[in-house]
Amino acid sequence: MRIRKFAATLAAVSLSVVALAACGGGGDGTSSEPSASGEVVSGAPAPEGATKLSMWVFAELHAAVYDEMAIQWNEENPDKAIDLDITVYPYQDMHDKLLLAANAGQGMPDLVDIEVNKFSNFVKGDNPPLADLSAAAEPYIDDIVQARLDLYSRDGKIYGYPTHVGAFVAFYNQELLEAQGIDYTTIKTWDDFKEAGVKYHEATDKAFGTANTGVWFVEPLVTAQMGGQVFEDDGMGKVSVNNPEAVEALELMADMEKSGALSPIAGGSPDAEEAYGAINNGDYAAIVYPAWYTSRFVDYMPDLAGKIAIAPAPQIEGSETLTIGGGGTGTAVSAKSENLELATEFNAFAKLSLPANVAVWEVLGFDPVNMSVWEDDAVTHNPENKFNKYFTTNLFDVLNSVKDGIGHFNSFANPNLPAVDNWFRTVTLNEVYENDTPVKEALDQAQTDLENEIGEG
């Protein structure tokens, strides 16, 4: 087994796929060898006679987990041993290469990580290039957060297995807040969040929370808490970004930005390199983001160790939806894989099993989709775990307190989500937060422009 990093340009990738299609070579729909060898960075040895499975990913840390899961799979299934050949591509290159291969009908790997905002591109029509993974999920299904499976499902079929829940939580700089007499445990609702933010900003002239222009994350959370979607038909129909709930949600955020409770952040998102330094320096006191952001604190903000408390995300009073999942990666199998059954079985083991989800927490710091992990104190409260050491509160105590309120934001599964997400990130959020465009005006314009772009006008 091996993990390879690939840094070729998309042009080179495109040429290789086009050449395959033009030559009609192979014809089996998969390719166990990428178009270039890449740099071999690691990988465990495979047993003799193991079946080779190819895999593409865009995150090297994910590759390390899959390599470890392949080792465990081979130990538990010596009669079905695999030789997992993982190639790490740059994010955009990998998705573009995958789409070219899918359209050509050949050249796809056996397994592939697909980022949630790209996933809809691969499940359109009656004959998607991805395999139905429903049957292989059955042994694990009762323990998996259903909302995350739904994200990668279409018409009752599961086409991808999730990596994490991505439940929104709040990260508070306890030291900064206590210095201003603010107790983060009293922040329950968005009104409380605004009140604390205004008090902190007026006392320090520094930012409290973030108004994000480069990522459309918190606005969907608030919309979901208000019972809304950004598409008709409970999120699965035509675009509807200017409906009453969507307007009210963005108005709530815009009002917090105007009052000083939220401030723009360098890079447009807390998950930008420029932002890590600002947060690490204490320029922001509160970050509302998916639970996987724990890894960003540990990896990029070492000075805040022992200062950050994790708490439930602020609520809309009376709402049954306390949080939703944000972001994600669905791991899929090519429908034309020569080893379809084996690839599907391994995928379920590597993404849904208890050992896999323990690794997701211990290695990546993500909130696992297998909720049996949430109840295992030996794992979740391990005092030697680097994430437990870093934060002043325990992530799983927070997750368990909101687990019955993890909502479905079906709009995340709409095939036109990429267009909406792109429009908000490049136009609407900048208009509202940077240019003070009235929310209703900005969303009405977005609705018109998106209808024209999608062809629903």
DRENLUMMAR-659033 format. One line per 5 residues: number of its first residue (from 1); for each residue y, z, x of C-alpha. Coordinates in nm, 2 decimals, decimal comma. Layout:
REM residues N
NUM> Y:Z:X | ...
END
This chain:
REM residues 457
1> 0,00:0,00:0,00 | 0,35:-0,06:0,11 | 0,72:-0,03:0,01 | 0,95:-0,30:0,12 | 1,33:-0,33:0,10
6> 1,46:-0,67:0,03 | 1,82:-0,76:0,10 | 1,83:-1,13:0,05 | 2,10:-1,30:-0,15 | 2,04:-1,41:-0,50
11> 2,07:-1,77:-0,39 | 1,76:-1,74:-0,17 | 1,58:-1,56:-0,45 | 1,67:-1,83:-0,70 | 1,56:-2,11:-0,47
16> 1,22:-1,95:-0,42 | 1,16:-1,91:-0,79 | 1,28:-2,26:-0,87 | 1,05:-2,40:-0,60 | 0,76:-2,22:-0,76
21> 0,84:-2,36:-1,10 | 0,89:-2,71:-0,97 | 0,57:-2,71:-0,78 | 0,37:-2,57:-1,07 | 0,19:-2,35:-0,82
26> -0,03:-2,07:-0,92 | 0,02:-2,09:-1,29 | -0,10:-1,73:-1,34 | 0,24:-1,59:-1,43 | 0,24:-1,33:-1,15
31> 0,31:-1,33:-0,78 | 0,17:-1,06:-0,56 | 0,39:-1,17:-0,27 | 0,77:-1,17:-0,30 | 0,95:-1,47:-0,17
36> 1,03:-1,30:0,16 | 0,86:-1,02:0,34 | 1,15:-0,78:0,35 | 1,16:-0,47:0,57 | 0,85:-0,24:0,54
41> 0,99:0,11:0,52 | 0,68:0,31:0,41 | 0,37:0,32:0,20 | 0,04:0,49:0,19 | -0,29:0,32:0,30
46> -0,50:0,18:0,02 | -0,88:0,22:-0,01 | -1,10:-0,07:0,10 | -1,16:-0,31:-0,18 | -0,87:-0,19:-0,39
51> -0,71:-0,42:-0,64 | -0,37:-0,54:-0,53 | -0,08:-0,48:-0,78 | 0,27:-0,60:-0,71 | 0,57:-0,41:-0,83
56> 0,95:-0,47:-0,82 | 1,20:-0,19:-0,83 | 1,57:-0,15:-0,77 | 1,58:0,22:-0,66 | 1,40:0,32:-0,34
61> 1,35:0,68:-0,46 | 1,16:0,54:-0,76 | 0,94:0,35:-0,52 | 0,85:0,67:-0,33 | 0,73:0,83:-0,66
66> 0,52:0,53:-0,75 | 0,36:0,53:-0,41 | 0,27:0,90:-0,45 | 0,13:0,83:-0,80 | -0,08:0,54:-0,66
71> -0,23:0,79:-0,42 | -0,31:1,03:-0,70 | -0,45:0,75:-0,91 | -0,69:0,64:-0,64 | -0,81:0,99:-0,59
76> -0,88:1,03:-0,96 | -1,01:0,68:-1,02 | -1,20:0,56:-0,71 | -1,38:0,30:-0,91 | -1,04:0,15:-1,01
81> -0,85:0,19:-0,69 | -0,52:0,00:-0,65 | -0,32:-0,13:-0,35 | 0,03:-0,10:-0,48 | 0,28:-0,34:-0,31
86> 0,63:-0,23:-0,40 | 0,94:-0,43:-0,32 | 1,29:-0,28:-0,35 | 1,55:-0,53:-0,44 | 1,93:-0,49:-0,49
91> 1,99:-0,41:-0,86 | 2,15:-0,74:-0,98 | 1,93:-0,95:-0,76 | 1,61:-0,80:-0,90 | 1,71:-0,84:-1,26
96> 1,83:-1,20:-1,21 | 1,51:-1,29:-1,02 | 1,30:-1,13:-1,29 | 1,48:-1,33:-1,56 | 1,43:-1,65:-1,37
101> 1,06:-1,58:-1,33 | 1,03:-1,49:-1,70 | 1,20:-1,81:-1,81 | 0,98:-2,01:-1,57 | 0,66:-1,85:-1,70
106> 0,55:-1,76:-1,35 | 0,65:-1,55:-1,06 | 0,67:-1,21:-1,23 | 0,52:-0,91:-1,06 | 0,24:-0,71:-1,22
111> 0,48:-0,41:-1,28 | 0,85:-0,39:-1,28 | 1,14:-0,14:-1,34 | 1,40:-0,27:-1,58 | 1,73:-0,09:-1,63
116> 1,80:-0,01:-1,99 | 2,10:-0,23:-2,02 | 1,90:-0,53:-1,90 | 1,59:-0,45:-2,10 | 1,69:-0,64:-2,42
121> 1,69:-0,97:-2,21 | 1,32:-0,94:-2,18 | 1,21:-0,86:-2,53 | 1,37:-1,13:-2,73 | 1,18:-1,37:-2,95
126> 0,82:-1,36:-3,08 | 0,65:-1,40:-2,74 | 0,82:-1,17:-2,49 | 0,70:-1,19:-2,12 | 0,61:-0,82:-2,12
131> 0,28:-0,67:-2,22 | 0,24:-0,44:-2,52 | 0,18:-0,09:-2,37 | 0,12:0,09:-2,70 | -0,25:0,16:-2,66
136> -0,23:0,29:-2,31 | 0,04:0,54:-2,42 | -0,18:0,70:-2,68 | -0,33:0,98:-2,46 | 0,02:1,10:-2,38
141> 0,22:1,02:-2,69 | 0,23:1,37:-2,85 | 0,41:1,51:-2,54 | 0,66:1,23:-2,49 | 1,02:1,24:-2,62
146> 0,99:0,97:-2,89 | 1,36:0,86:-2,87 | 1,30:0,74:-2,52 | 0,99:0,54:-2,61 | 1,18:0,39:-2,89
151> 1,44:0,27:-2,64 | 1,18:0,03:-2,49 | 1,00:-0,06:-2,81 | 1,05:-0,36:-3,05 | 0,88:-0,42:-3,38
156> 0,64:-0,13:-3,34 | 0,53:-0,23:-2,99 | 0,61:-0,04:-2,67 | 0,71:-0,27:-2,38 | 0,83:-0,02:-2,13
161> 0,77:0,34:-2,03 | 1,08:0,56:-1,97 | 1,16:0,74:-1,65 | 1,36:1,03:-1,79 | 1,52:1,17:-2,10
166> 1,87:1,16:-1,96 | 1,98:1,43:-2,21 | 2,36:1,48:-2,19 | 2,45:1,82:-2,06 | 2,77:1,98:-1,92
171> 2,82:2,07:-1,56 | 3,09:2,34:-1,51 | 3,24:2,45:-1,18 | 3,20:2,82:-1,25 | 3,42:2,93:-0,96
176> 3,71:2,72:-1,06 | 3,69:2,82:-1,42 | 3,65:3,19:-1,36 | 3,96:3,18:-1,14 | 4,16:3,08:-1,45
181> 3,99:3,32:-1,68 | 3,78:3,06:-1,85 | 3,42:3,15:-1,95 | 3,22:2,83:-1,97 | 2,96:3,00:-2,20
186> 3,22:3,01:-2,48 | 3,25:2,63:-2,48 | 3,03:2,53:-2,77 | 3,22:2,25:-2,94 | 3,45:1,96:-2,84
191> 3,74:2,16:-2,98 | 3,64:2,45:-2,74 | 3,61:2,19:-2,46 | 3,96:2,06:-2,53 | 4,11:2,41:-2,55
196> 3,95:2,51:-2,22 | 4,06:2,18:-2,06 | 4,42:2,21:-2,17 | 4,44:2,57:-2,04 | 4,29:2,48:-1,71
201> 4,51:2,17:-1,66 | 4,83:2,36:-1,75 | 4,74:2,64:-1,51 | 4,64:2,43:-1,22 | 4,79:2,09:-1,27
206> 4,44:1,96:-1,18 | 4,19:1,77:-1,39 | 3,93:1,94:-1,61 | 3,70:1,67:-1,75 | 3,68:1,30:-1,68
211> 3,80:1,00:-1,89 | 3,56:0,73:-1,77 | 3,67:0,37:-1,77 | 3,38:0,23:-1,57 | 3,09:0,36:-1,77
216> 3,04:0,38:-2,15 | 2,84:0,70:-2,18 | 3,02:1,00:-2,34 | 3,16:0,79:-2,62 | 2,82:0,70:-2,76
221> 2,72:1,07:-2,74 | 3,01:1,17:-2,96 | 2,95:0,88:-3,19 | 2,59:0,99:-3,23 | 2,70:1,35:-3,29
226> 2,92:1,22:-3,57 | 2,62:1,03:-3,72 | 2,74:0,69:-3,62 | 2,62:0,38:-3,44 | 2,80:0,08:-3,29
231> 2,59:-0,18:-3,48 | 2,51:-0,21:-3,85 | 2,18:-0,12:-4,01 | 2,14:0,21:-3,82 | 2,21:0,05:-3,49
236> 1,99:-0,26:-3,51 | 2,21:-0,50:-3,69 | 2,53:-0,68:-3,63 | 2,80:-0,54:-3,40 | 3,02:-0,28:-3,56
241> 3,23:-0,11:-3,29 | 3,53:-0,03:-3,53 | 3,34:0,16:-3,80 | 3,48:0,50:-3,90 | 3,25:0,71:-3,68
246> 3,31:0,50:-3,37 | 3,68:0,51:-3,43 | 3,68:0,89:-3,48 | 3,47:0,95:-3,17 | 3,70:0,75:-2,94
251> 4,00:0,90:-3,10 | 3,86:1,25:-3,02 | 3,82:1,14:-2,65 | 4,16:0,97:-2,64 | 4,32:1,28:-2,78
256> 4,16:1,50:-2,51 | 4,29:1,26:-2,24 | 4,64:1,27:-2,38 | 4,63:1,65:-2,40 | 4,52:1,68:-2,03
261> 4,17:1,80:-2,10 | 4,04:1,47:-1,96 | 4,17:1,27:-1,67 | 4,07:0,93:-1,52 | 3,85:0,95:-1,21
266> 3,83:0,74:-0,90 | 3,57:0,47:-0,94 | 3,59:0,49:-1,32 | 3,28:0,71:-1,34 | 3,15:1,05:-1,21
271> 2,86:0,84:-1,07 | 3,07:0,65:-0,82 | 3,10:0,71:-0,45 | 3,47:0,77:-0,47 | 3,41:1,03:-0,75
276> 3,16:1,24:-0,55 | 3,42:1,33:-0,30 | 3,68:1,42:-0,56 | 3,43:1,64:-0,75 | 3,30:1,80:-0,43
281> 3,67:1,88:-0,34 | 3,71:2,07:-0,66 | 3,94:1,81:-0,82 | 3,75:1,82:-1,15 | 3,60:2,13:-1,32
286> 3,37:1,98:-1,59 | 3,14:1,68:-1,60 | 2,96:1,58:-1,92 | 2,68:1,35:-1,81 | 2,31:1,29:-1,84
291> 2,08:1,56:-1,69 | 1,98:1,32:-1,41 | 2,32:1,38:-1,26 | 2,17:1,70:-1,11 | 2,05:1,47:-0,82
296> 2,40:1,35:-0,75 | 2,53:1,71:-0,70 | 2,24:1,80:-0,47 | 2,26:1,47:-0,27 | 2,63:1,41:-0,25
301> 2,82:1,73:-0,32 | 2,68:2,00:-0,09 | 2,99:2,21:-0,09 | 2,94:2,30:-0,46 | 2,59:2,46:-0,42
306> 2,59:2,79:-0,60 | 2,91:2,71:-0,79 | 2,79:2,47:-1,07 | 2,65:2,59:-1,40 | 2,45:2,36:-1,64
311> 2,52:2,42:-2,01 | 2,46:2,23:-2,33 | 2,70:1,94:-2,39 | 2,98:2,02:-2,63 | 2,89:1,97:-3,00
316> 3,04:1,84:-3,32 | 3,02:2,14:-3,55 | 2,75:2,10:-3,82 | 2,59:1,80:-3,65 | 2,21:1,79:-3,62
321> 2,24:1,57:-3,32 | 2,31:1,80:-3,02 | 2,25:1,54:-2,74 | 2,11:1,20:-2,68 | 1,96:1,03:-2,38
326> 2,19:0,83:-2,15 | 2,09:0,56:-1,90 | 1,73:0,49:-1,81 | 1,47:0,26:-1,66 | 1,18:0,12:-1,84
331> 0,87:0,03:-1,64 | 0,70:-0,28:-1,78 | 0,39:-0,49:-1,71 | 0,39:-0,87:-1,71 | 0,21:-1,02:-2,00
336> 0,05:-1,27:-1,76 | -0,07:-1,02:-1,50 | -0,41:-1,11:-1,37 | -0,50:-0,74:-1,38 | -0,33:-0,66:-1,71
341> -0,56:-0,37:-1,82 | -0,55:-0,20:-1,48 | -0,17:-0,25:-1,44 | -0,12:-0,11:-1,79 | -0,34:0,20:-1,73
346> -0,17:0,27:-1,40 | 0,17:0,24:-1,56 | 0,09:0,50:-1,82 | -0,05:0,73:-1,56 | 0,25:0,68:-1,33
351> 0,51:0,73:-1,60 | 0,37:0,94:-1,88 | 0,12:1,18:-1,73 | 0,19:1,54:-1,64 | 0,16:1,49:-1,26
356> 0,40:1,19:-1,28 | 0,66:1,39:-1,48 | 0,63:1,69:-1,24 | 0,72:1,45:-0,96 | 1,01:1,31:-1,16
361> 1,16:1,65:-1,16 | 1,06:1,78:-0,82 | 1,14:1,46:-0,63 | 1,42:1,29:-0,83 | 1,57:1,59:-1,02
366> 1,54:1,40:-1,35 | 1,46:1,56:-1,69 | 1,10:1,45:-1,76 | 1,00:1,26:-2,07 | 0,67:1,46:-2,09
371> 0,79:1,78:-2,25 | 0,49:1,97:-2,15 | 0,66:2,00:-1,81 | 0,96:2,17:-1,99 | 0,72:2,46:-2,08
376> 0,56:2,51:-1,74 | 0,76:2,79:-1,58 | 0,58:2,75:-1,25 | 0,74:2,41:-1,22 | 1,07:2,46:-1,40
381> 1,16:2,80:-1,25 | 1,02:2,75:-0,90 | 1,26:2,94:-0,68 | 1,19:2,70:-0,39 | 1,29:2,39:-0,59
386> 1,60:2,24:-0,43 | 1,76:2,18:-0,77 | 1,70:2,53:-0,89 | 1,85:2,66:-0,57 | 2,16:2,46:-0,61
391> 2,27:2,54:-0,97 | 2,36:2,88:-1,11 | 2,17:2,82:-1,43 | 1,83:2,65:-1,50 | 1,83:2,30:-1,64
396> 1,52:2,35:-1,84 | 1,66:2,66:-2,01 | 1,94:2,43:-2,13 | 1,71:2,15:-2,23 | 1,48:2,38:-2,43
401> 1,78:2,52:-2,62 | 1,87:2,17:-2,75 | 1,53:2,00:-2,76 | 1,51:2,00:-3,14 | 1,85:1,82:-3,15
406> 1,78:1,53:-2,92 | 1,90:1,24:-3,14 | 1,82:0,87:-3,16 | 2,11:0,65:-3,08 | 1,94:0,33:-3,19
411> 2,23:0,11:-3,07 | 2,10:0,15:-2,72 | 1,80:-0,06:-2,82 | 2,00:-0,34:-2,99 | 1,95:-0,67:-2,82
416> 2,33:-0,72:-2,81 | 2,39:-0,38:-2,64 | 2,47:-0,54:-2,29 | 2,76:-0,74:-2,44 | 2,90:-0,43:-2,61
421> 2,85:-0,21:-2,30 | 3,02:-0,47:-2,08 | 3,32:-0,51:-2,31 | 3,38:-0,13:-2,33 | 3,35:-0,10:-1,95
426> 3,58:-0,39:-1,86 | 3,83:-0,39:-2,15 | 3,83:-0,13:-2,42 | 3,81:0,20:-2,22 | 4,08:0,08:-1,99
431> 4,30:-0,01:-2,28 | 4,26:0,33:-2,44 | 4,26:0,56:-2,14 | 4,49:0,37:-1,90 | 4,72:0,17:-2,13
436> 4,74:0,41:-2,42 | 4,65:0,14:-2,67 | 4,58:0,30:-3,01 | 4,21:0,35:-3,06 | 4,19:0,16:-3,39
441> 4,38:-0,14:-3,25 | 4,16:-0,15:-2,94 | 3,84:-0,13:-3,14 | 3,95:-0,39:-3,39 | 4,02:-0,63:-3,11
446> 3,69:-0,55:-2,94 | 3,51:-0,62:-3,27 | 3,68:-0,96:-3,31 | 3,61:-1,05:-2,95 | 3,25:-0,93:-2,96
451> 3,18:-1,12:-3,28 | 3,30:-1,44:-3,11 | 3,10:-1,37:-2,79 | 2,78:-1,28:-2,97 | 2,83:-1,56:-3,23
456> 2,85:-1,33:-3,54 | 3,21:-1,42:-3,63
END
